[in-house]
Amino acid sequence: MALARYLLQGADVWINTQVRPQEACGTSGMKASGNGVLNLSILDGWWDEAYTPEVGWAIGGRESYADANYQDQVEAEALYGLLEQEVVPMFYERSADGLPRKWIMRMKTSIKQLCRHFTTRRMVGEYIERYYLPAASHGRSMLERDLSVARSLAAWKSRLAGEWPHVKVLSSSTDGFTEIPVGGEFQVLAEVNAGDLSPDELTVELLMGLVGAEGEIREGERTAMTMEGSTTKGTYTYRATAIACRKSGKYGYTIRVTPHHPDLTARFLPGLITWA
């Protein structure tokens, strides 16, 4: 921290050129923004979340290349291009009073937008409100009535593990279209075999997103599917509606089934998840 104090006092631009996605967080860049230093970094770690054009610069996009040397070349050219065309000209563009007004405006915007969000105070507060307090409340509920709630949940998990191999997505279908305009919507139907489990013990979701070059779903969004009825014993139909396509491109979807229980704290249990 003593070394960082001197570095921050002498810096105008904070550059972080890690290889995506190897940046764990990037707290040095957070400290820099709190001291009026502008960030110029790879979109990884905290900067991938924090970056907007008003508060700094992004080196490249979020692309990754199999050839590490080629990726270094692409990002080096992007870095030098930003320095030459944007960063250096803005820093040395002075008004009549000798001050870089555009640079100062970006410094103030960076402090205003980033410091209130990327702080230990906010982080600890969110952990307390979103995790610690709910976990403490849930722990107390498990101890009530001579551990009856905990015993019931343990018995349910045991039964669930025995029944889960029978849970399968039998089929899925759409409205039969091939193209849909940006902002349009469509519906997806799915047929799920629950075995001896009831629909209340399952969460069925539609996962949809843009399809990448290798057929993977990127930037996927999940939507809960609604159970509409039963076709045969243990087999149920589900529907998801109002799925908006926000960008142009090729979209794909799949169906995911996970356990559901009112006393279950984790969304996913090891080995208990079924995909279409």
N, C-alpha and C positions, 0 to 999 in steps of 0.2 A: 504493500500500500504506500510505503514511503517513496518507492521508485515511481509508482503510478502518479503520485502527486506532482513530481517534477516533469514527467512526460506530458501530463495533461496541461500543465501551465505553459509548456512550450509548443503545443500542437495547435494547428488550425484545422487540419483534416485528419481523421482517424481511418486508416486503411486496414482492412482485414481480408486477406486473400486465401482463405482456407479452401479445401476441396469439398464441394457438396457431396454427401450430407454429413460431413465429419465434424462440424462445429456443434459442440454440446449446447452452448448457449451464447456466450459472447458478452460477459459482464463488463469487460473493458470498454466496449462500445457504448454500453449504457452509462458508465461513468463519464465517458467523453461527452455524450449528449447533455448530461447534467451540468457540464462545465462550459457549454457553448461551443464545443468542438463538433464540426459536421462530420458525419460518417460517409465513407466511400468504400463500400464493401460488397462481397459476394452475397447473394440472396440465400443465406443459410443461418441457422440458429435464430437469435432474436431479431436480426435485421430482416429476415424473410417475413416476419410478422410486422415489424415496425415501419418498414420503408414506405414512404410516399414521396413524390417528387418535391414536395414543399420542405422536406426536412433533411435531405441529403441526396446521395446518388447510389445507384445500384450498378454493379459491374456485371454485365450480361443479364440474361434472364434466369430461368430455373432449369436450363437444359443441362444434361449430363452426356458425356461421350465415353465410349469404351476405350478409346485411345487417350491416355492421360496426357501425352505430349501435345496432341492436337487440342485438347481442352485448355492446356496451359497457354497455347498460342492464341486461341480465340479470346480467352479472358484477358490476356496481356494486351491484345489489340484494343479490346473494349476499355480497359483501364487507361491506356495511354490516350485513346480517343477522348475520353471524358476529361482527363487532365488538360489536354490541349484545347478542346473546343468549349468546355463549360467551366471547369473548376478554376483554372488559372485566370482566364479572362474575367470571371466574376470577382475573384479576389483582388485583382489589380485595377478594376474599374472604380475610380474614385470620383466623388462629387466635388463641388467647389470647396468644401471644407476639408477635403482630403480623406474622407471616410468612405469605405466600400458599402454603400447603403443597401444594395441588394444582398450582399453577404450577411450584413448585420440582421436584415429582415429574416433571412433563412435561419440564422442562429437563434433568434427569438422564437421563431415558429417551432424549431426543433426542441427548445427547452419547454415551451408551452405544451406541445403535443405529447412529447415522450416522457418527460419527468413525472407527470402525474400518473402515468400508467406503469412504467417500468421502474418500480420502487419496491423496496423490501416491505414498506408499510402496507402497500396494496396487496403484495404477495401473501404476507402473513395473514392479513385480514380475510383474504379469499380462502386460504387453507382452513382458517377457523370456521368461517361461515359455511363453506361448501363441504368440508370433510370432517374436521375434528368434532364439531358440535353434533352433526348427524351421527357420526360414529359412536360418540359417547351416549347419545340417546338410544341408538340401536342396541348398544351393549347392555344398557340398563333393562331394555325390554326383553332381552334374551334371558335375563336372570329372574324375571317375574314368575310368580306361581311355581316355585320350586323347579325352575328351568323347563317348564312345560313348553314354552315357545321354542326354545332351542332344541328340545327333544323331538318336537313335531317337525321342525325344519330338517333335522338330521335324518329322520325316517323318510321324509319326502325325497331328499337327495339320494338316499339308498334306492328307493323305488324308481326314481328317475333314471339312475344309471342302468338299471335292468331293462327299462322300457325304451331307452333312447335308440338302440339299434333298429327299432321298428319305425322310427320317425324318418319319413322320406318325402321329398318334393316330387310328386308323380308327374306333374306337367305344369307348364306355364304358357301363356299366349297373350297377344296384344289384339288391337282392333284390326290388324291386318294391313296397316298402311306401310309404305316404304319411305315416305318423306313427310316431314312435319316442319312448319315454319318456326323460326326462333320466337320463343314466347308461347308457343302452342302447348297443348296438353294432350295426353292420351291415357288409356287405362290398361292395366295389366291384371290378368286373372291367373290364379294359381290353385292347384289341387294338392293338398297335403294329407298324407297318411300319418295320423297321430298315434297309431297303435291303441293301447289301452289308456293313453293320456287324454285328458279333456282339453278343449281349446283354451280354457282359462290357464292352463299350465304351459302354454306356448306363446312365444312372440314371433310372428311372421312378418318379415320386412322385405321391401323391395329396395335393392341397391342399384342405382343407375348413375351413369356418368359417361364422359367422353372416352372413347376407346383409343388406347395407345398403339404404337407401331407393332407391338408384339401381342396385341389382342387383349391387353389388360385394361381394366376400367380405371381411369384416372379421375381425380377430383370427384370421387363418388359421393352421392348423397343418399341417405336412407329415408324411407317413408314407411310408416306402419301400415300394414295391410289389414283390412277389416274382414272378419269372418262373416260370410253371407249365408251359409247353410251347409248341409251334409248330403253327400251323394250316396254313400254306403256307410255302414257302421265303421267308425274310426277314420273316415275320410271326409275332409272338409274343404270347401271352396273359399278362397280369399280374393279380395279385389283392392287395388290401389288406384286412386284417381288424382286428378289435378297435379300431374307431374309436369313441371314446366322445363322446356329446353331453353336455357339461358344463353347458350353460345351456339354458333354454327359448327357443324362437324358430324362425325359418325358417333352415334351413341350405342351403348350396350347396357344390358341389365341382367341381374340374377336375383334369385330368391334366397333368403337366409332365415333359418329357423333356430331359435334359441329358447332355453327354459325361461319360465316366468313364475314368480312366487312373490307375494307381497312382502315377505321377510327376507328376500334375497337382496344382498347389498351389491354384489358384483353382477354386471350384465352378462359376463361370459364365465362358464365353468369349463375346466379342462376336459377336452374330449366330447363335450356336449354341445355341438354346433353342427348343423346340417345345411349344406348348400345345394342349390338346384344343379 
